[in-house]
Amino acid sequence: MCEKIKILIYTKIPGGEYENNKENTLFADRTVYLTKLNLTGLNEMYEYSKLPVFYKYYEYRPHKTINNTKEYILLLQDRINNGYHGGECMYWFIRLKSTGKVIGSIGLVAVDFKRKSAEVGLGISPEYWGKGHIFEALWILLKYCFDELELERISALTRSDNISVIRLFE
């Protein structure tokens, strides 16, 4: 059973395949949907990855070139293929339902199916802060984690002064 659930993290999009099945997904009454993270979102990810304000609470620096963003996406894909923080790993783009534009990313790292636990990480373009999109994306991901992956514990790390994210997870 664990192997069957483990396969879901690599094959199923949280909430369903919105672009191919708009009526029968969790996204029907949401403003965002998720897609697999790949180079198709490179330009849009670079738009917000070059902004210093985006990195206010991260240990990374803004991307100086689009190639920096490409290297980051490739790093995330390497984590997907090889695991990260001692467990399975998967990342998705957060896209606006109205336009399909990439506005952020969300992921699971250190997924341990035996312990039924994972850690979530996320980031969203500052242009979309405070509009509820990240809350919707997190809700979709948590529903997927508990209902489909059968996880029991989800954790997240942030800086103690990142009040918005602390409130989001509360």
HELIX and SHEET records of a PDB file:
HELIX    1   1 CYS A    2  THR A   11  1                                  10    
HELIX    2   2 TYR A   18  ASN A   20  5                                   3    
HELIX    3   3 LEU A   26  ASP A   29  5                                   4    
HELIX    4   4 LEU A   39  GLY A   41  5                                   3    
HELIX    5   5 LEU A   42  SER A   49  1                                   8    
HELIX    6   6 PRO A   52  TYR A   55  5                                   4    
HELIX    7   7 ILE A   66  ASN A   82  1                                  17    
HELIX    8   8 PRO A  126  TYR A  128  5                                   3    
HELIX    9   9 HIS A  133  LYS A  143  1                                  11    
HELIX   10  10 TYR A  144  GLU A  148  3                                   5    
HELIX   11  11 ILE A  163  PHE A  169  1                                   7    
SHEET    1   A 5 VAL A  32  LYS A  36  0                                        
SHEET    2   A 5 GLU A  88  LEU A  96 -1                                        
SHEET    3   A 5 VAL A 102  ASP A 112 -1                                        
SHEET    4   A 5 SER A 117  ILE A 124 -1                                        
SHEET    5   A 5 ARG A 153  SER A 155  1                                        
END                                                                             
